[in-house]
Amino acid sequence: MEKLTQEQRESLKKLNTDRLCARLVKCGVSEEVVFTSEREDLLNMMADIMLQPEPVAAVSEPTPAETFEMRRRELDLKEKELDIQLEMHRQQLEAERQKQTQQAELQRQQLENERQQQAVLLQQQAAQQTAQREQYEKDLEPRKAEIQL
């Protein structure tokens, strides 16, 4: 106890005996030893513990509440990952649908253009045939006149 600073000694002496016992048990001192010792012995045990170098934190088993919380976080994370994957899949499907819609529209336009071109060609052919027929009939008129003579 004498090796502690004045401030540490005063802080220890102010501690309630029950609280001192609880801290000693928490530090790993046997409950039997703690609850059968006098206050002065408890103070000396606590002083010895305070003078020991800080141990490296040992990995301890998580409490059920900590395990539950970790599992909940894992599940939340997994749910978020699945939501992201689902959204990405939806976006891919939407992009594919839009691509197919655009291709279908392009094909429709191409077919419409081909139909219009064919209609124009048919009109041109019809006009050409009409012109040929008229020309033929014009050419025939002089011959008809010759035959009638």
C-alpha positions in Angstrom: 0.0 0.0 0.0 3.0 2.3 0.7 4.2 2.0 -2.9 1.0 3.6 -4.2 0.9 7.4 -4.7 -0.9 9.4 -2.1 -3.8 10.0 -4.5 -4.2 6.3 -5.2 -4.1 5.5 -1.5 -6.8 8.0 -0.8 -8.9 6.7 -3.6 -8.6 3.2 -2.3 -9.5 4.2 1.2 -12.7 6.0 0.0 -14.0 2.8 -1.6 -16.9 1.1 0.0 -16.0 -2.4 1.2 -18.6 -4.1 -1.0 -17.3 -2.2 -4.0 -13.7 -3.2 -3.1 -14.7 -6.8 -2.8 -16.5 -6.7 -6.2 -13.4 -5.2 -7.9 -11.1 -7.8 -6.4 -13.4 -10.6 -7.6 -13.5 -9.0 -11.0 -9.7 -8.9 -11.0 -9.7 -12.7 -10.4 -9.2 -13.0 -6.7 -11.2 -15.9 -5.3 -14.5 -15.0 -3.7 -13.8 -17.1 -0.7 -10.6 -15.2 0.0 -12.2 -11.8 -0.6 -15.2 -12.4 1.6 -13.2 -13.9 4.5 -10.6 -11.2 4.6 -10.5 -8.0 6.7 -10.8 -4.6 5.1 -7.1 -3.9 5.6 -6.1 -7.1 3.8 -8.6 -6.2 1.0 -6.9 -2.8 0.6 -3.5 -4.4 0.5 -4.7 -7.0 -2.2 -6.1 -4.2 -4.3 -2.9 -2.2 -3.9 -0.9 -5.2 -5.1 -3.1 -5.6 -8.1 -2.8 -1.8 -8.9 1.0 -2.1 -8.8 1.0 -5.0 -11.2 1.7 -4.1 -14.8 -1.4 -4.0 -17.0 -1.9 -7.5 -18.5 -2.5 -7.8 -22.1 -6.2 -8.2 -22.7 -7.0 -11.8 -23.0 -9.5 -12.9 -25.5 -12.6 -14.0 -23.5 -15.7 -15.8 -24.6 -18.4 -13.3 -25.6 -21.5 -13.2 -23.4 -24.7 -14.5 -24.8 -25.9 -10.9 -25.3 -22.7 -10.1 -27.2 -23.0 -13.2 -29.2 -26.6 -12.3 -30.0 -25.6 -8.8 -31.0 -22.8 -10.0 -33.2 -25.1 -12.5 -34.9 -27.7 -9.8 -35.4 -25.1 -7.5 -37.0 -23.9 -10.4 -39.2 -27.5 -11.0 -40.3 -28.1 -7.3 -40.9 -24.9 -7.2 -43.0 -25.9 -10.3 -45.0 -29.4 -8.8 -45.5 -27.9 -5.6 -46.8 -25.6 -7.6 -49.1 -28.6 -9.5 -50.4 -30.5 -6.3 -50.9 -27.7 -4.9 -52.9 -27.4 -8.0 -55.0 -31.2 -8.0 -55.6 -31.1 -4.4 -56.6 -28.2 -5.0 -59.0 -30.1 -8.0 -60.5 -33.2 -5.8 -60.9 -31.1 -3.1 -62.6 -29.6 -5.7 -64.9 -33.0 -7.1 -65.8 -34.3 -3.5 -66.4 -31.3 -2.7 -68.6 -31.8 -6.0 -70.6 -35.5 -5.2 -71.0 -34.7 -1.7 -72.2 -32.1 -3.1 -74.6 -34.6 -5.6 -76.0 -37.3 -2.9 -76.3 -34.9 -0.7 -78.2 -33.9 -3.6 -80.5 -37.6 -4.4 -81.1 -38.3 -0.7 -81.9 -35.3 -0.6 -84.2 -36.4 -3.7 -86.0 -40.0 -2.3 -86.3 -38.6 0.9 -87.8 -36.4 -1.0 -90.2 -39.4 -3.1 -91.3 -41.5 0.0 -91.7 -38.8 1.7 -93.8 -38.5 -1.4 -95.9 -42.3 -1.5 -96.4 -42.3 2.2 -97.3 -39.5 1.6 -99.8 -41.3 -1.3 -101.3 -44.5 0.8 -101.5 -42.5 3.5 -103.3 -40.9 0.9 -105.6 -44.4 -0.5 -106.4 -45.7 3.0 -107.1 -42.8 3.7 -109.3 -43.2 0.4 -111.2 -46.9 1.1 -111.5 -46.2 4.6 -112.8 -43.6 3.2 -115.2 -46.0 0.6 -116.4 -48.7 3.2 -116.9 -46.3 5.4 -118.8 -45.2 2.4 -120.9 -48.8 1.6 -121.6 -49.6 5.1 -122.6 -46.5 5.3 -124.8 -47.5 2.0 -126.3 -51.0 3.2 -127.0 -49.6 6.4 -128.5 -47.3 4.3 -130.7 -50.3 2.1 -131.7 -52.5 5.0 -132.8 -50.6 5.8 -136.0 -50.5 2.1 -136.8 -54.3 1.8 -136.1 -54.8 4.7 -138.4 -52.7 3.0 -141.1 -54.6 -0.2 -140.7 -57.9 1.6 -141.1 -56.8 3.1 -144.3 
